[in-house]
Amino acid sequence: MATTHDQALKRTHSCGQLRAAEVGGHVRLCGWVRSYRDHGGVVFIDLRDRDGVTQVVFDPTDSPERHELARSLRSEWVVSVAGKVRPRGPDRINPKLPTGEIEIVADDLVVLNKSDTVPFDPETTEKVAEETRLKYRYIDLRRPEMTRNLRLRAQICQIMHRILDERGFVEVETPNLTKSTPEGARDFLVPSRLQPGCFYALPQSPQLFKQILMVAGLDKYYQIARCFRDEDLRADRQPEFTQLDVEMSFVVEADVMEVANAVLREICAACGKPFPQEVPVLSYAQAIDQYGIDRPDMRFGLLLQDVSQIVKTSSFKVFADVVASGGVVKGLCAPGGGKFTRKDIDGYTAFVAELGAKGLAWTKVEEGGFALGSAKFFTPEVQAQLRQAFGAKAGDILMFVADKPAAANKALAALRSKLGADLGLYKSDDFAWCWVTQFPLVEWNKEENRWDAMHHPFTSPRPEDLDRLESDPGGVGARAYDIVLNGTELGGGSIRIHSPQVQQRVFGLLGISEESARVKFGFLLDALRLGAPPHGGIALGLDRVVMLMVGADSIREVVAFPKTQRGICLMTEAPGQPDPRQLQELYLRVNRPQDKKPVPGENPLSGQ
């Protein structure tokens, strides 16, 4: 009797499950044909599903009809196979497969669906353009690497739930249709049909809602939340992303950091990655001084050194003039850099120039003194001081940038990262964590001629700095903290402002008038006046956490359906052009700029 469709779907095992212990048993598998081979009449196929691959054998002597059907199979056809499990034999074991000791001798084959020729083989995508992979994402997701990434992502989410549930946190969903509030990035706006001319905003984060939950007395909140930001994209950024959002009442910085450590420690344990018993803590000032950036990669040394005082009286006029004008001369010592060719050094000079540096001074360290580059400008005494400052030895190279502090740090931080990779100063699987704390509350926006919040407007100033909030804003510290792994910020948080008076003062510092604050944040200000407890929290970027756990270079490798750097979904061709009737219902008209040309593959909005 022929196997019915429903019977064909009754799997007994997955394609990665069978082992030698199952030899002699009768099983049924369902999956995709990974490959097929005809060896002198005997047909072999590798059957694949999300769990792995099993070899299936079709012998022509068992059933000529089934054998002919097996010979017609092609890659990516969906089939159901039943048969007896037998050992492959010592000389035919495939050590690369967990199922490599066994095979199935088929006594039933049902073709569930055929497949056209796929645009690329999901087993070999090294030379497939990312655009093609994203357009046919459902083929790309059949790759074992992508399947593992998404399953690990799900496992990490389960760990987050478990750890926080055990600690008494309550999971609460917050709205995705909310009010536009200035939080540092552009909002995605959603027009309201029921309130013509009004718009919802998709949340950049649940920030205000989780603070409201603390005012409501929930005490411990968490959510694996979807967030949306209309900003320029890059390898570790998407317009929609996911974060573990946590908020706690009656806490200080160390309490929140301890919870984040607990979650990350469990994630690392599950992924076989190291997590220190004590995570190093750097102040913002230390990070900038030693690494030039507030998310330092601590897998290697190569610390920056401020040598302004050493070189300010040297005959190197560039250095002397920069120091005299309030700038700095900072540098680093590249171990073994003495082997660099002039072409290599020119490449590094061009690299820092692209970051805005006015130049890159350098000199090689030899046993008897400095050689080449800027050596002639340094007296033996200055050379000795520089050698001591950098801990330099023969065969190293010293590199310097002279500029305003921010510009010098920006160039040298990037140069340090590049040298760390070029010189092989760390292994690809090294993990180095740190917390960065004691950030400034605000930073000066030269373009807008105003102060901006370093994190967001709801971060609490340090209590000891409140008296200087208006008189010396740049010197006020924030009760903020970031967790960093290998130079990537995985999350950040702060102790929040719970006093309505302090919140209004911070709004005023940021140029937000009382009237404007009332319009934008009135519900929060009202809540703060009605018994708001001290509270704080953190958000961990789930996409970035998974990316680093699997060793991917882009979060597009750990997001099921990501968008390109232009914010386009190549699979669905979103964003798309709405039906004119939809625009009419929303009282909207779309005007495209005259110089705006459609992007190939886009379905752009046109003027209505």
C-alpha positions in Angstrom: 0.0 0.0 0.0 1.3 3.4 -1.0 2.4 5.8 1.8 -0.2 8.6 2.3 0.9 12.2 2.6 0.0 12.3 6.3 2.0 9.1 7.0 5.0 10.6 5.2 5.1 13.4 7.6 5.3 11.2 10.7 9.0 11.6 11.4 10.6 9.4 14.0 13.9 11.3 14.2 15.7 14.4 12.9 18.4 14.1 10.3 21.1 14.8 12.9 19.9 12.5 15.6 20.7 8.9 14.6 23.8 7.1 16.0 25.2 3.6 16.2 22.8 2.8 19.0 19.9 3.0 16.6 21.3 0.3 14.2 18.6 -2.2 13.3 15.7 0.2 14.0 13.2 1.4 11.4 13.0 5.1 11.1 11.4 7.9 9.0 13.1 11.2 8.2 11.9 14.3 6.4 14.1 17.0 5.0 15.9 18.5 2.0 18.1 16.7 -0.5 21.6 18.1 0.2 23.3 16.1 -2.5 22.8 12.9 -4.5 25.2 10.4 -6.0 24.7 7.5 -8.4 27.4 4.8 -7.8 26.9 2.1 -10.3 23.2 1.7 -9.7 23.2 2.3 -6.0 21.9 5.9 -5.3 23.1 7.8 -2.2 21.5 11.0 -1.0 22.4 13.2 1.9 19.2 14.3 3.6 19.4 17.6 5.6 17.2 19.4 8.1 18.0 21.9 10.8 19.7 19.3 13.1 22.1 17.7 10.6 22.6 15.3 7.7 22.0 11.6 7.3 23.1 9.4 4.4 20.3 7.4 2.7 20.9 4.4 0.3 18.6 3.3 -2.4 19.4 -0.2 -3.7 17.9 -1.1 -7.2 17.3 -4.7 -6.2 14.8 -3.7 -3.5 12.4 -1.8 -5.7 13.1 -0.7 -9.3 10.3 1.9 -9.1 11.6 3.5 -5.9 15.1 3.4 -7.3 14.1 5.3 -10.4 12.3 7.9 -8.3 15.5 8.2 -6.2 17.6 8.8 -9.4 15.3 11.7 -10.3 15.9 13.5 -7.0 17.7 16.8 -7.2 19.2 19.3 -4.6 16.8 21.0 -2.3 13.8 18.8 -3.1 11.8 18.1 0.0 11.3 14.4 0.6 10.2 11.8 3.2 12.3 8.7 3.6 11.8 5.5 5.7 14.1 2.6 6.1 16.3 0.5 8.3 19.4 1.9 10.1 22.6 0.0 9.4 26.3 0.6 10.1 28.4 2.0 7.4 31.3 -0.2 8.2 34.8 0.8 9.5 36.1 1.9 6.1 33.1 4.1 5.1 32.6 6.1 8.3 32.4 9.8 7.8 34.1 11.4 10.8 32.9 14.9 9.7 29.3 14.0 10.5 27.8 13.2 13.9 25.7 10.6 12.0 28.7 9.4 10.0 28.7 5.9 11.5 25.3 4.9 10.1 23.1 5.1 7.0 19.5 4.3 6.2 18.6 1.6 3.6 15.4 3.1 2.2 12.3 1.1 1.8 10.0 4.1 1.2 10.4 7.5 -0.6 7.8 10.2 -0.9 8.6 13.5 -2.8 6.8 16.2 -0.8 7.8 19.0 -3.0 10.2 19.7 -5.9 12.5 22.7 -6.2 13.6 24.8 -9.1 17.4 25.3 -9.4 18.3 27.4 -6.4 20.1 30.7 -7.0 23.0 29.4 -4.9 24.1 26.2 -3.0 23.4 26.8 0.7 26.3 24.6 1.5 28.9 26.8 -0.3 28.2 30.5 0.0 31.7 31.8 0.4 31.6 33.5 -3.1 27.9 34.4 -3.0 27.3 38.2 -2.8 25.6 39.3 0.4 22.8 41.0 -1.7 22.0 37.6 -3.3 22.0 35.9 0.1 19.6 38.6 1.5 17.3 38.5 -1.5 16.9 34.7 -1.2 17.2 34.7 2.6 15.1 31.5 2.9 17.8 29.7 1.0 20.6 31.4 3.0 18.9 30.3 6.3 19.2 26.7 5.3 23.0 27.0 5.8 24.0 25.1 8.9 25.9 28.2 10.2 22.7 30.4 10.0 20.6 27.7 11.6 23.1 27.5 14.5 23.2 31.2 14.8 19.4 31.5 15.1 19.1 28.6 17.5 21.9 30.0 19.7 20.0 33.3 19.7 16.9 31.5 21.0 19.0 29.8 23.6 20.5 33.1 24.8 17.0 34.5 25.1 16.0 31.6 27.2 19.0 32.2 29.5 18.0 35.9 29.9 14.4 34.8 30.8 15.6 32.2 33.3 18.2 34.3 35.1 15.9 37.3 35.5 12.9 35.2 36.5 15.0 33.5 39.2 15.9 37.0 40.5 12.3 38.1 40.8 12.0 40.3 37.7 8.6 40.7 36.0 8.4 40.7 32.2 6.2 43.5 30.9 5.5 44.4 27.3 5.5 48.1 26.5 3.8 49.8 23.5 5.2 49.9 20.0 3.0 52.7 19.1 3.9 55.6 21.3 4.8 59.3 21.3 7.8 60.9 19.5 10.3 62.0 22.2 13.9 63.2 21.5 16.2 60.4 22.7 19.2 60.9 20.4 18.2 59.4 17.0 15.4 60.0 14.5 12.1 58.3 15.2 10.2 56.2 12.7 6.7 57.8 12.5 3.4 56.0 11.9 0.4 58.1 10.8 -2.8 57.7 12.7 -6.0 57.1 10.6 -8.3 57.8 13.6 -6.5 61.0 14.5 -5.8 62.7 11.2 -2.6 64.7 11.1 -1.2 63.0 14.1 1.6 60.4 14.3 2.7 57.6 16.5 6.4 56.9 16.9 8.0 53.5 17.1 10.0 53.4 20.3 13.8 53.9 20.2 13.7 52.1 23.4 11.2 51.4 26.2 13.1 54.1 28.4 10.2 56.2 29.6 7.8 53.3 30.0 10.2 51.3 32.2 10.7 54.4 34.4 6.9 54.7 34.7 6.8 51.0 35.7 9.3 51.9 38.6 7.0 54.7 39.7 4.2 52.2 39.6 6.0 50.1 42.2 6.8 47.1 39.9 10.4 47.2 41.5 12.0 44.8 38.9 11.1 44.9 35.3 12.6 43.3 32.2 11.6 42.8 28.5 13.3 41.4 25.4 12.2 44.5 23.5 12.1 45.5 19.9 13.5 49.0 19.3 13.5 51.2 16.2 15.9 54.0 15.2 16.0 55.8 11.9 19.8 56.3 11.7 22.7 55.6 9.4 23.4 51.8 9.4 26.6 49.8 9.7 27.7 46.2 10.4 26.6 46.3 14.0 23.5 48.4 13.6 20.0 47.8 12.1 17.0 50.1 11.9 15.1 47.6 14.1 16.9 45.7 16.7 16.3 43.8 19.9 17.6 44.5 23.4 17.3 43.0 26.8 15.8 45.9 28.8 16.1 45.9 32.6 15.0 48.4 35.3 15.2 48.2 39.1 14.2 50.3 42.0 16.2 51.3 45.1 19.6 50.5 43.5 23.0 52.0 42.9 25.2 51.4 39.9 26.9 48.3 41.3 23.5 46.5 41.7 22.6 47.0 38.1 26.0 46.0 36.9 25.9 42.8 39.0 22.7 41.7 37.3 24.1 42.3 33.9 27.2 40.4 34.8 25.1 37.4 36.0 23.2 37.3 32.7 26.3 37.6 30.6 28.2 35.0 32.7 25.5 32.4 32.0 25.4 33.3 28.3 29.2 32.8 28.1 29.1 29.5 30.0 26.5 28.2 27.5 28.5 29.4 24.5 31.9 28.1 25.9 33.3 31.6 26.2 35.2 33.1 29.1 33.7 35.6 31.5 35.9 37.0 34.4 35.0 36.5 38.0 35.6 40.3 38.4 35.0 42.5 35.3 37.6 45.3 35.1 36.1 48.7 35.6 37.6 51.8 33.9 36.5 55.4 34.3 35.6 57.2 31.1 38.6 59.4 31.7 40.9 56.3 31.9 39.4 54.8 28.8 39.9 58.0 26.7 43.4 58.6 28.1 44.7 55.0 27.6 42.7 53.8 24.6 41.4 57.0 23.0 37.8 55.7 23.0 35.0 54.9 25.5 34.7 51.3 24.3 38.2 50.0 24.5 39.4 46.7 23.1 41.3 45.2 26.0 42.4 42.0 24.2 45.9 43.6 23.8 48.0 46.4 25.3 49.3 49.1 23.0 48.2 51.8 25.4 48.2 55.5 24.3 50.6 57.8 26.0 50.4 61.6 26.3 53.9 62.8 25.7 53.1 66.5 25.3 55.3 67.5 28.3 58.2 65.5 26.9 58.2 66.9 23.4 56.9 70.4 23.9 60.4 71.9 23.9 61.8 69.6 21.1 62.9 71.1 17.8 60.0 69.5 16.2 58.0 72.7 15.5 54.7 70.9 14.7 54.7 69.2 18.2 55.8 72.4 20.0 53.1 74.6 18.2 50.3 72.1 18.9 51.2 71.9 22.7 51.5 75.7 22.9 48.1 76.1 21.4 46.4 73.8 23.9 46.6 70.6 21.9 48.3 67.3 22.8 50.9 65.0 21.4 49.9 61.4 21.9 51.3 58.2 20.6 51.7 54.5 20.8 54.4 51.9 20.6 53.9 49.2 18.0 55.9 46.1 19.1 57.9 44.7 16.3 56.8 47.6 14.1 60.4 48.2 13.1 59.8 45.7 10.3 57.3 48.0 8.6 58.3 49.2 5.2 57.9 52.8 4.1 54.8 51.7 2.1 53.3 50.3 5.3 53.9 53.5 7.2 52.4 55.6 4.3 49.4 53.3 4.5 49.0 54.1 8.2 49.5 57.8 7.6 46.7 57.7 5.0 44.5 55.7 7.4 44.7 58.3 10.2 44.3 61.2 7.6 40.9 59.7 6.6 39.9 60.1 10.3 40.8 63.8 10.3 44.4 63.6 11.6 46.7 66.2 10.2 49.6 63.7 10.0 51.3 60.8 11.6 54.8 61.2 13.0 56.9 58.1 13.6 60.4 56.8 14.4 62.0 53.4 14.7 63.6 52.3 18.0 67.1 50.8 17.7 69.7 49.7 20.2 71.7 52.9 19.9 68.7 55.4 19.6 66.0 56.4 17.3 66.3 56.1 13.5 64.4 57.5 10.5 61.2 59.4 10.6 61.2 62.1 13.3 64.3 60.8 15.0 66.4 63.9 14.1 64.0 66.2 16.2 64.6 64.3 19.4 67.7 64.8 21.5 69.2 61.8 23.3 67.6 63.0 26.5 64.1 63.2 24.9 64.6 59.8 23.2 65.4 58.3 26.6 62.3 59.8 28.1 60.1 58.6 25.2 61.6 55.1 25.4 60.8 55.0 29.1 57.3 56.4 28.6 56.3 53.8 26.0 58.4 50.9 27.4 59.9 50.7 23.9 62.6 48.4 22.9 64.8 47.8 19.9 62.7 46.7 16.9 59.6 48.7 17.9 58.2 51.8 16.2 56.7 54.9 17.8 53.8 56.7 16.2 52.5 60.1 17.2 49.5 62.3 16.4 49.6 66.0 17.4 46.2 67.7 17.5 43.3 68.7 19.7 42.6 66.0 22.3 39.4 64.7 20.7 41.0 64.5 17.2 44.2 62.9 18.4 42.2 60.3 20.5 39.9 59.5 17.6 42.8 58.9 15.1 44.9 56.9 17.6 42.1 54.7 18.8 41.4 53.6 15.3 45.1 53.2 14.6 45.5 51.1 17.7 42.7 48.7 16.6 44.2 48.4 13.2 47.7 47.7 14.5 46.3 45.2 17.0 44.9 43.2 14.1 47.8 43.7 11.7 50.4 42.7 14.2 48.4 39.7 15.5 48.4 41.0 19.1 45.3 38.9 19.9 43.6 35.7 18.9 40.3 35.7 17.1 38.6 33.8 19.9 40.0 36.0 22.7 37.4 37.7 24.9 38.1 40.8 27.0 35.4 42.5 29.0 35.3 45.8 30.9 32.9 48.2 32.4 33.3 51.9 31.6 31.8 54.3 34.2 31.8 57.9 35.3 30.8 59.4 31.9 30.3 63.1 31.5 26.7 64.1 31.7 26.7 66.2 28.6 28.9 66.9 25.5 29.1 70.1 23.5 27.5 70.1 20.1 29.5 72.5 18.0 27.1 72.4 15.0 24.1 73.2 17.1 26.0 75.4 19.6 24.4 73.6 22.6 24.8 70.8 25.1 23.7 67.3 24.3 23.1 64.4 26.7 26.0 61.9 26.5 23.5 59.1 27.0 19.9 60.4 27.3 18.2 63.2 29.1 17.0 61.0 31.9 20.5 60.0 33.2 21.1 61.2 36.7 24.0 63.6 37.4 26.3 62.6 40.2 24.9 64.2 43.4 28.2 65.8 44.3 28.1 67.7 40.9 24.6 69.1 41.1 25.8 72.5 42.4 27.8 72.9 39.1 25.0 71.8 36.8 24.4 75.3 35.3 27.8 76.9 36.1 30.1 74.1 34.7 28.0 71.6 32.7 31.0 70.0 31.0 32.5 69.1 34.4 29.4 67.3 35.7 29.6 63.5 35.9 26.8 61.1 35.0 25.8 58.0 36.9 26.1 56.0 33.7 27.9 52.7 32.8 28.6 50.7 29.6 29.6 47.1 29.3 32.2 46.5 26.5 33.5 43.3 24.9 36.4 43.4 22.5 35.9 47.0 21.6 32.1 46.7 21.0 29.6 48.3 23.4 27.1 45.5 24.2 25.0 47.6 26.5 24.6 50.6 28.6 22.6 52.1 31.4 22.4 54.6 34.2 20.8 55.5 37.4 17.9 57.7 36.4 16.7 61.1 37.6 13.8 60.5 40.0 13.4 64.2 41.1 11.2 66.3 39.0 13.2 69.4 39.9 16.5 67.9 38.8 14.9 66.6 35.7 13.7 70.0 34.7 17.1 71.5 35.4 18.7 68.9 33.0 16.0 69.7 30.4 16.9 73.3 30.8 20.6 72.6 30.3 19.8 70.7 27.1 17.8 73.7 25.8 14.4 72.0 26.4 12.1 74.7 27.9 9.5 74.0 30.5 6.8 74.3 27.9 8.5 72.0 25.5 9.2 69.5 28.2 5.6 69.5 29.2 4.5 68.8 25.6 7.1 66.0 25.1 7.5 64.5 28.5 4.5 65.7 30.5 3.4 62.2 31.5 6.9 61.4 32.9 7.1 64.7 34.8 3.7 64.1 36.3 4.8 60.6 37.4 8.0 61.9 39.0 5.9 64.2 41.2 3.8 61.4 42.5 6.3 59.3 44.5 9.0 58.1 42.1 11.6 55.8 43.8 15.3 56.0 43.0 15.8 53.6 40.1 18.2 52.6 37.4 18.6 50.0 34.7 20.5 48.8 31.6 19.9 47.6 28.1 21.9 44.9 26.4 22.0 44.6 22.7 20.8 41.1 21.9 22.0 41.2 18.3 25.5 42.3 19.2 25.7 39.7 22.0 24.9 36.9 19.6 27.1 38.3 16.9 30.2 38.2 19.2 29.3 34.8 20.7 29.2 33.2 17.2 32.2 35.2 16.0 30.3 37.0 13.1 31.5 40.2 11.6 28.0 41.6 11.2 24.7 41.4 13.1 23.1 40.6 9.7 24.5 37.1 10.3 22.4 36.7 13.5 19.2 38.4 12.5 16.7 36.3 10.5 15.5 39.0 8.1 17.9 42.0 8.2 18.0 45.1 6.1 20.9 46.5 4.1 22.9 49.6 5.0 20.3 51.5 3.0 17.5 50.2 5.2 16.1 47.9 2.4 14.8 44.4 2.8 15.9 42.8 -0.5 13.7 39.8 0.0 10.4 41.7 0.4 11.5 44.9 -1.3 10.5 47.0 1.7 10.0 49.9 2.0 7.4 49.9 -0.7 5.0 52.3 -2.4 1.6 52.5 -0.6 -1.7 52.2 -2.4 -3.0 55.7 -3.1 -6.2 54.8 -1.2 -4.1 54.2 1.9 -2.6 57.7 1.6 -6.1 59.1 1.2 -7.4 57.4 4.3 -4.4 58.9 6.2 -4.8 62.3 4.7 -1.3 62.2 3.4 0.5 63.2 0.2 4.0 62.1 -0.7 6.3 64.4 -2.5 9.6 63.0 -3.8 12.5 65.4 -4.2 13.2 66.1 -7.8 16.9 64.9 -7.6 15.9 61.7 -5.8 16.5 58.8 -8.1 15.1 55.3 -7.4 17.6 52.7 -6.2 17.8 49.5 -8.3 15.7 46.9 -6.5 13.8 49.5 -4.6 10.1 50.1 -4.9 10.3 53.8 -4.0 7.5 56.2 -3.2 6.5 58.4 -6.0 4.7 61.7 -5.8 0.9 61.6 -5.4 
